[in-house]
Amino acid sequence: MKRLLGRVPTGRIFGVAGGTAMAVLSQIVCLSVISYTSPSSAWAAVGLGQSIGGVAAIACTFGWNLSGPTRWADSPADRRLTLYADSLVNRLIVTFAVVPLAVAASWALAPEHEQLLVVSMAAATMSVGLAPTWFNIAEGRIAALNLYNFIPRSAASLGAAGLVLLGAPPIVYPTMLLTLSVLAAVVFTARLLYGSKVRLSGIGRTFATQTRSAAIDFMGGSFGAANVALVASQVSVAELASYTSAQRVYQLGIVALMVLSQSLQGWTVDPKADRTHRGRIAVKAHVLLGVVGGLFIGLAGPFVSGLLFSDAHAAPLSVTCLLALAFFLVSFGTGTGVHVLIPHGYQRTLMWATVTALVLGVPGVLVLAHAYGQVGGAVGLAISQLGAVLVQIPRTRRILAKRTPFREKAPSQ
C-alpha cells in the first residue's frame, strides 16, 4: 500500500477529499434531521427525489465529467475556455429538455401527499449537472472546486438542517440546495469568462463530438442512480424507507469512489506521462477502495443506517452485504473504464459494458424487487455491475499488458 500511495497524487486526492467530506457530512446531518423529525413517507420522498434527480443530473452533464478532462488535456491552452463554454451550452440545452421528464417522473412515483417534496428534491439534485466540476478537476483547481461546488452544498445542507429543527418542512432543504447550487455555477462562469474572447463552436459540432461520451455516462450512471426509483415501483413505503437508508450508506462509498476517480482523472491523462502505467496504478487504487469500502458498507451498514436515520429506517444486513458486492464491482469498473478504456480511446467497449448493465439490471431489479422486495432490488444492482465488469476485463487486460506512451495516437473506437 505504501508503494501505491507513493505513486498516486495524494495531495490532489486529499484536496478533493476534504471538500467532499465537508459536503457529505453536512448532507448526512441534514438527512438525519429529516429522518428523525419526519414521517416515513417524507423520508422516502427525499430518497426518491434524489434518485430521480441523480439520473437527470447525469443526463445534464452530457458526458463532460467523463470525457472533459481528457479533451482538456488534448486541447491547446488557448482553446480551453472555449471548451468550457461549449460544455456549458451543451448542458443547458439538455437541462431544459430533461426538466419536464424529471418533473413528470417525480410526480408519478411520489408517495401520497409528497409530490411537491419529490419534485423539488429532484430539481435540486439535477442542478449538480450544471456545476463546473469537470473543468476544475482538469485544471487541478481544488480551491475553486471547493468554493463553487462543495461549500454551497454544505451551506445549503446545514442551513436547512437548522431550519427543519426549528420546525420548517423538509422542502426547505431542496429549495436552499437548488438556489445556492445555481448561484455558484453562475458566479464561477461569470468570473471565468469575463473579459475573455471566447467564440463558441457550432452547437451541432460539439453535440456530435460528445454524443458517445454522453451516452456512456448516462447509461453507466443512470441505472445506479435510478435504483431507488425502480425499487420504489415494486415495494411498500415502509420497505422503501429502509432501502433508502441502505442506499444512503452505499452512497457514502460512491462519494469516496468519486473522490478517487476525479482526483486521478487529470493525473492519468497528463501529457507528460504514460497513460498505461498510470492506468495500471489507478486500477489498483480502485480495487483497494472497493475492498475497504465494500467491507464498511456490508458489515457496518445496518448500524450506521440505524444511527443516522433512526432504528425504524435501519437497513437489513442482507441488503447491505449485496450493496457491498455491487460497490466493489462499481469501483473496479470505474477504474478500468475512466482510467484505462477512455484514455486509450476504447469508448465502444465501455458503451457495450454499460448496455450490458442496463439490459441485465433494469428488468432484473424490477422482477427481483417484485418477488423479493428490497433484497431483490440489491441483487439486481449487483448482477448489472457484474455484467459490466465482465465486458470490460478482456480489453483492459490487453491494454495493461503493454506500456503505451501517452503521445501514441489512440485507436478510433
C-alpha positions as CSV (number, residue, x, y, z in Angstrom):
1,M,0.0,0.0,0.0
2,K,2.9,2.4,0.8
3,R,4.4,1.9,-2.7
4,L,1.0,2.5,-4.3
5,L,0.3,5.7,-2.2
6,G,3.7,6.9,-3.0
7,R,2.9,6.9,-6.7
8,V,-0.6,8.4,-6.8
9,P,-1.1,12.2,-6.4
10,T,-2.0,12.1,-2.8
11,G,-2.1,15.9,-2.5
12,R,-4.7,16.2,-5.1
13,I,-6.7,13.3,-3.7
14,F,-6.7,14.8,-0.2
15,G,-7.6,18.2,-1.5
16,V,-10.7,16.9,-3.3
17,A,-11.5,14.6,-0.3
18,G,-11.5,17.5,2.1
19,G,-14.2,19.4,0.3
20,T,-16.2,16.2,-0.5
21,A,-16.1,15.2,3.2
22,M,-17.4,18.6,4.2
23,A,-20.3,18.3,1.7
24,V,-21.2,14.7,2.6
25,L,-21.1,15.2,6.3
26,S,-23.3,18.3,6.1
27,Q,-25.7,16.4,3.9
28,I,-25.8,13.5,6.4
29,V,-26.6,15.9,9.2
30,C,-29.5,17.3,7.2
31,L,-30.8,13.9,6.1
32,S,-30.6,12.6,9.7
33,V,-32.6,15.6,10.9
34,I,-35.2,15.0,8.3
35,S,-35.3,11.2,9.0
36,Y,-35.8,11.7,12.8
37,T,-38.3,14.5,12.5
38,S,-40.4,13.5,9.5
39,P,-42.8,10.6,8.8
40,S,-41.6,7.6,6.7
41,S,-43.4,9.0,3.6
42,A,-41.3,12.2,3.7
43,W,-38.1,10.3,4.2
44,A,-38.9,8.0,1.3
45,A,-39.8,11.1,-0.8
46,V,-36.4,12.7,-0.2
47,G,-34.6,9.5,-1.3
48,L,-36.9,9.1,-4.3
49,G,-36.3,12.7,-5.4
50,Q,-32.6,12.3,-5.1
51,S,-32.7,9.1,-7.2
52,I,-34.7,10.7,-10.0
53,G,-32.7,13.9,-9.8
54,G,-29.5,11.9,-9.9
55,V,-30.5,10.3,-13.2
56,A,-31.4,13.7,-14.6
57,A,-28.1,15.2,-13.4
58,I,-26.1,12.6,-15.2
59,A,-28.1,13.5,-18.4
60,C,-27.4,17.2,-17.8
61,T,-23.7,16.7,-17.6
62,F,-23.8,15.4,-21.2
63,G,-20.7,13.2,-20.6
64,W,-18.4,16.1,-19.8
65,N,-17.5,14.7,-16.3
66,L,-16.4,11.6,-18.1
67,S,-14.5,12.9,-21.2
68,G,-14.0,16.6,-20.3
69,P,-10.6,16.1,-18.5
70,T,-9.2,14.1,-21.5
71,R,-10.5,16.6,-24.0
72,W,-8.9,19.4,-21.9
73,A,-5.6,17.6,-21.9
74,D,-5.7,17.1,-25.7
75,S,-6.7,20.8,-26.4
76,P,-4.3,23.8,-26.9
77,A,-4.2,26.1,-24.0
78,D,-5.9,28.9,-25.9
79,R,-8.9,26.7,-26.6
80,R,-9.7,25.5,-23.1
81,L,-12.0,28.4,-22.1
82,T,-14.0,27.8,-25.3
83,L,-14.1,24.1,-24.3
84,Y,-15.8,25.1,-21.0
85,A,-18.2,27.5,-22.7
86,D,-19.2,24.8,-25.2
87,S,-19.8,22.3,-22.4
88,L,-22.0,24.8,-20.6
89,V,-24.1,25.4,-23.7
90,N,-24.5,21.6,-24.2
91,R,-25.5,21.1,-20.6
92,L,-28.0,24.0,-20.5
93,I,-29.8,22.7,-23.7
94,V,-30.0,19.2,-22.3
95,T,-31.2,20.5,-18.9
96,F,-34.1,22.4,-20.4
97,A,-35.1,19.2,-22.3
98,V,-34.8,17.0,-19.2
99,V,-36.7,19.1,-16.6
100,P,-40.2,18.2,-17.8
101,L,-39.4,14.5,-17.8
102,A,-37.9,14.6,-14.3
103,V,-40.9,16.5,-13.0
104,A,-43.4,14.0,-14.6
105,A,-41.5,11.0,-13.2
106,S,-41.2,12.6,-9.7
107,W,-44.9,13.4,-9.6
108,A,-46.0,9.9,-10.8
109,L,-43.8,7.9,-8.4
110,A,-44.2,10.2,-5.3
111,P,-45.8,8.8,-2.1
112,E,-49.3,10.3,-1.5
113,H,-49.2,14.0,-0.4
114,E,-45.4,14.2,-1.0
115,Q,-45.4,15.1,-4.7
116,L,-44.0,18.6,-4.2
117,L,-41.2,17.4,-2.0
118,V,-40.1,14.7,-4.5
119,V,-40.2,17.2,-7.4
120,S,-38.2,19.9,-5.6
121,M,-35.6,17.3,-4.4
122,A,-35.2,16.0,-7.9
123,A,-34.8,19.6,-9.3
124,A,-32.2,20.4,-6.6
125,T,-30.2,17.2,-7.2
126,M,-30.2,17.6,-11.0
127,S,-28.7,21.1,-10.7
128,V,-25.4,19.4,-9.9
129,G,-25.2,18.7,-13.7
130,L,-24.5,22.5,-14.2
131,A,-21.6,22.6,-11.7
132,P,-18.1,23.4,-13.2
133,T,-16.8,20.2,-11.6
134,W,-15.1,18.7,-14.7
135,F,-13.2,21.9,-15.6
136,N,-11.8,22.5,-12.2
137,I,-10.7,18.8,-11.9
138,A,-9.0,19.0,-15.3
139,E,-7.1,22.2,-14.3
140,G,-6.4,21.0,-10.8
141,R,-8.2,23.9,-9.3
142,I,-9.0,22.3,-6.0
143,A,-9.8,25.6,-4.2
144,A,-12.3,26.5,-6.9
145,L,-13.8,23.0,-6.8
146,N,-14.5,23.5,-3.1
147,L,-15.6,27.1,-3.4
148,Y,-18.1,26.6,-6.2
149,N,-19.3,23.1,-5.6
150,F,-18.8,21.7,-2.1
151,I,-19.2,24.8,0.0
152,P,-22.5,25.9,-1.4
153,R,-23.9,22.4,-1.0
154,S,-22.6,22.3,2.6
155,A,-24.1,25.6,3.4
156,A,-27.5,24.5,2.0
157,S,-27.5,21.3,4.0
158,L,-26.5,22.8,7.3
159,G,-28.8,25.8,6.9
160,A,-31.7,23.5,6.0
161,A,-31.0,21.2,9.0
162,G,-31.2,24.1,11.3
163,L,-34.5,25.3,9.9
164,V,-36.0,21.8,10.0
165,L,-35.0,21.6,13.7
166,L,-36.8,24.8,14.2
167,G,-40.0,23.4,12.7
168,A,-39.6,24.2,8.9
169,P,-40.9,21.5,6.5
170,P,-38.4,19.2,4.7
171,I,-38.9,21.0,1.4
172,V,-36.6,23.8,2.7
173,Y,-33.6,21.6,2.0
174,P,-34.1,21.2,-1.8
175,T,-35.1,24.8,-2.0
176,M,-31.8,26.0,-0.5
177,L,-29.8,23.5,-2.3
178,L,-31.2,24.4,-5.7
179,T,-30.7,28.2,-5.1
180,L,-27.1,28.0,-3.9
181,S,-26.0,25.5,-6.5
182,V,-27.3,27.5,-9.4
183,L,-25.9,30.7,-7.9
184,A,-22.5,29.2,-7.5
185,A,-22.4,28.0,-11.1
186,V,-23.4,31.4,-12.4
187,V,-20.8,33.2,-10.4
188,F,-18.0,30.8,-11.4
189,T,-18.9,31.1,-15.1
190,A,-19.1,34.9,-15.0
191,R,-15.7,35.2,-13.3
192,L,-14.0,32.7,-15.6
193,L,-15.3,34.1,-18.9
194,Y,-15.4,37.8,-18.0
195,G,-13.2,39.8,-20.4
196,S,-12.2,36.7,-22.4
197,K,-12.7,36.5,-26.2
198,V,-14.5,33.1,-26.3
199,R,-16.1,32.1,-29.5
200,L,-18.4,29.2,-29.2
201,S,-18.0,26.2,-31.5
202,G,-21.1,25.2,-33.5
203,I,-23.7,23.6,-31.3
204,G,-24.2,20.7,-33.7
205,R,-20.5,20.1,-33.8
206,T,-20.0,19.9,-30.0
207,F,-23.1,17.7,-29.6
208,A,-21.8,15.3,-32.2
209,T,-18.4,15.0,-30.5
210,Q,-19.9,14.4,-27.1
211,T,-22.7,12.1,-28.0
212,R,-20.9,8.8,-27.4
213,S,-19.4,10.1,-24.1
214,A,-22.9,11.3,-23.0
215,A,-24.5,8.0,-23.9
216,I,-21.9,6.0,-21.9
217,D,-22.0,8.3,-18.9
218,F,-25.8,8.3,-18.8
219,M,-26.2,4.6,-19.3
220,G,-23.4,3.8,-16.9
221,G,-24.6,6.1,-14.1
222,S,-28.3,6.4,-14.5
223,F,-29.1,2.8,-13.5
224,G,-27.3,3.2,-10.2
225,A,-29.0,6.5,-9.5
226,A,-32.4,5.2,-10.6
227,N,-32.1,2.1,-8.5
228,V,-34.2,3.5,-5.6
229,A,-36.9,4.7,-8.1
230,L,-37.1,1.2,-9.7
231,V,-37.4,-0.4,-6.3
232,A,-40.0,2.2,-5.3
233,S,-42.3,1.0,-8.0
234,Q,-42.3,-2.5,-6.5
235,V,-42.3,-2.2,-2.7
236,S,-44.3,-0.7,0.1
237,V,-43.5,2.8,1.6
238,A,-42.1,1.2,4.7
239,E,-39.8,-1.1,2.8
240,L,-38.7,1.7,0.6
241,A,-37.8,3.8,3.6
242,S,-35.5,1.0,4.8
243,Y,-34.0,0.6,1.3
244,T,-33.4,4.3,1.1
245,S,-31.3,4.2,4.3
246,A,-29.3,1.3,2.8
247,Q,-28.7,3.3,-0.3
248,R,-27.6,6.4,1.7
249,V,-24.8,4.2,3.3
250,Y,-24.0,2.8,-0.2
251,Q,-23.7,6.4,-1.5
252,L,-21.1,7.2,1.1
253,G,-18.9,4.6,-0.7
254,I,-19.8,6.1,-4.0
255,V,-18.8,9.5,-2.8
256,A,-15.4,8.1,-1.8
257,L,-15.2,6.5,-5.3
258,M,-15.9,9.8,-7.0
259,V,-13.2,11.5,-5.0
260,L,-10.6,8.9,-6.0
261,S,-11.8,8.8,-9.7
262,Q,-12.0,12.6,-10.1
263,S,-8.6,13.1,-8.4
264,L,-6.9,10.7,-10.7
265,Q,-8.5,11.8,-14.0
266,G,-6.2,14.7,-14.7
267,W,-3.2,12.6,-13.5
268,T,-3.8,9.6,-15.7
269,V,-4.1,11.8,-18.9
270,D,-1.1,14.0,-18.1
271,P,0.5,14.9,-21.4
272,K,4.0,14.2,-20.0
273,A,3.1,10.8,-18.6
274,D,2.5,7.2,-19.7
275,R,-1.2,6.5,-19.7
276,T,-0.8,2.8,-19.5
277,H,1.5,2.9,-16.4
278,R,-0.7,5.3,-14.6
279,G,-3.9,3.5,-15.6
280,R,-2.4,0.3,-14.0
281,I,-1.8,2.2,-10.7
282,A,-5.3,3.8,-10.8
283,V,-7.0,0.4,-11.2
284,K,-5.1,-1.0,-8.2
285,A,-6.2,2.0,-6.2
286,H,-9.8,1.4,-7.2
287,V,-9.6,-2.3,-6.2
288,L,-8.3,-1.3,-2.8
289,L,-11.1,1.2,-2.3
290,G,-13.6,-1.4,-3.5
291,V,-12.5,-3.9,-0.8
292,V,-12.3,-1.4,2.0
293,G,-15.5,0.4,1.1
294,G,-17.3,-2.8,0.5
295,L,-16.4,-4.2,3.9
296,F,-17.7,-0.9,5.5
297,I,-21.0,-0.9,3.6
298,G,-21.7,-4.6,4.2
299,L,-20.7,-5.0,7.8
300,A,-21.3,-1.5,9.3
301,G,-24.3,-0.7,7.1
302,P,-27.1,-1.8,9.4
303,F,-25.6,0.0,12.4
304,V,-24.7,3.2,10.5
305,S,-28.1,3.4,8.8
306,G,-29.9,2.9,12.2
307,L,-27.7,5.5,13.9
308,L,-28.0,8.1,11.2
309,F,-31.6,7.6,10.0
310,S,-33.3,6.0,13.1
311,D,-33.8,2.4,14.0
312,A,-37.2,2.5,12.3
313,H,-35.5,3.1,9.0
314,A,-32.4,0.9,9.5
315,A,-31.2,-1.3,6.6
316,P,-31.0,-5.1,7.0
317,L,-27.7,-6.9,6.8
318,S,-28.7,-8.9,3.7
319,V,-29.3,-5.7,1.7
320,T,-26.1,-4.0,2.8
321,C,-23.9,-7.1,2.0
322,L,-25.4,-7.2,-1.5
323,L,-24.8,-3.5,-1.9
324,A,-21.2,-4.1,-0.7
325,L,-20.7,-6.5,-3.6
326,A,-22.2,-4.0,-6.0
327,F,-19.8,-1.3,-4.7
328,F,-16.7,-3.4,-5.2
329,L,-17.8,-4.1,-8.8
330,V,-18.6,-0.4,-9.5
331,S,-15.2,0.7,-8.1
332,F,-13.3,-1.8,-10.2
333,G,-15.4,-0.9,-13.3
334,T,-14.8,2.8,-12.8
335,G,-11.0,2.3,-12.5
336,T,-10.9,0.3,-15.7
337,G,-13.4,2.5,-17.6
338,V,-12.3,6.0,-16.6
339,H,-8.6,5.5,-16.3
340,V,-7.9,2.8,-18.9
341,L,-10.6,2.5,-21.6
342,I,-11.5,6.1,-22.1
343,P,-7.9,7.5,-22.1
344,H,-6.9,4.9,-24.7
345,G,-9.9,5.6,-27.0
346,Y,-11.9,2.4,-26.3
347,Q,-15.2,4.2,-25.7
348,R,-17.0,1.5,-27.7
349,T,-16.0,-1.2,-25.2
350,L,-17.3,0.9,-22.3
351,M,-20.5,1.5,-24.3
352,W,-21.1,-2.2,-24.6
353,A,-20.4,-2.6,-20.9
354,T,-23.0,0.0,-19.9
355,V,-25.6,-1.5,-22.3
356,T,-25.0,-4.9,-20.7
357,A,-25.5,-3.4,-17.2
358,L,-28.8,-1.9,-18.3
359,V,-30.1,-5.0,-20.1
360,L,-29.4,-7.1,-17.0
361,G,-30.2,-4.5,-14.4
362,V,-33.4,-2.8,-15.2
363,P,-35.6,-5.9,-15.7
364,G,-33.6,-7.7,-13.0
365,V,-34.3,-5.1,-10.4
366,L,-38.0,-4.9,-11.3
367,V,-38.6,-8.6,-11.3
368,L,-36.5,-9.4,-8.3
369,A,-37.8,-6.5,-6.2
370,H,-41.3,-7.5,-7.1
371,A,-40.6,-11.1,-5.9
372,Y,-38.2,-10.5,-3.0
373,G,-38.6,-6.8,-2.0
374,Q,-35.6,-4.7,-1.2
375,V,-33.3,-7.7,-1.2
376,G,-34.2,-8.4,-4.8
377,G,-33.5,-4.8,-5.7
378,A,-30.0,-5.1,-4.3
379,V,-29.4,-8.4,-6.1
380,G,-30.4,-6.8,-9.4
381,L,-28.0,-3.9,-8.9
382,A,-25.1,-6.3,-8.2
383,I,-25.9,-8.5,-11.2
384,S,-25.9,-5.5,-13.5
385,Q,-22.5,-4.3,-12.3
386,L,-21.0,-7.8,-12.7
387,G,-22.1,-7.9,-16.3
388,A,-20.5,-4.6,-17.0
389,V,-17.2,-5.6,-15.4
390,L,-17.1,-8.9,-17.4
391,V,-17.4,-6.9,-20.7
392,Q,-14.5,-4.5,-19.7
393,I,-12.0,-7.1,-18.4
394,P,-10.7,-8.6,-21.7
395,R,-9.9,-5.2,-23.4
396,T,-8.5,-3.8,-20.2
397,R,-6.1,-6.8,-19.8
398,R,-4.8,-6.3,-23.3
399,I,-4.2,-2.6,-22.7
400,L,-2.4,-3.0,-19.4
401,A,-0.3,-5.9,-20.7
402,K,2.0,-3.5,-22.5
403,R,3.3,0.0,-22.0
404,T,1.8,2.6,-24.3
405,P,3.3,6.1,-24.4
406,F,0.8,9.0,-24.0
407,R,1.6,10.6,-27.3
408,E,0.8,7.5,-29.3
409,K,-2.4,8.0,-31.3
410,A,-5.3,6.2,-29.6
411,P,-7.4,3.8,-31.7
412,S,-10.6,5.4,-33.1
413,Q,-13.1,3.0,-31.4
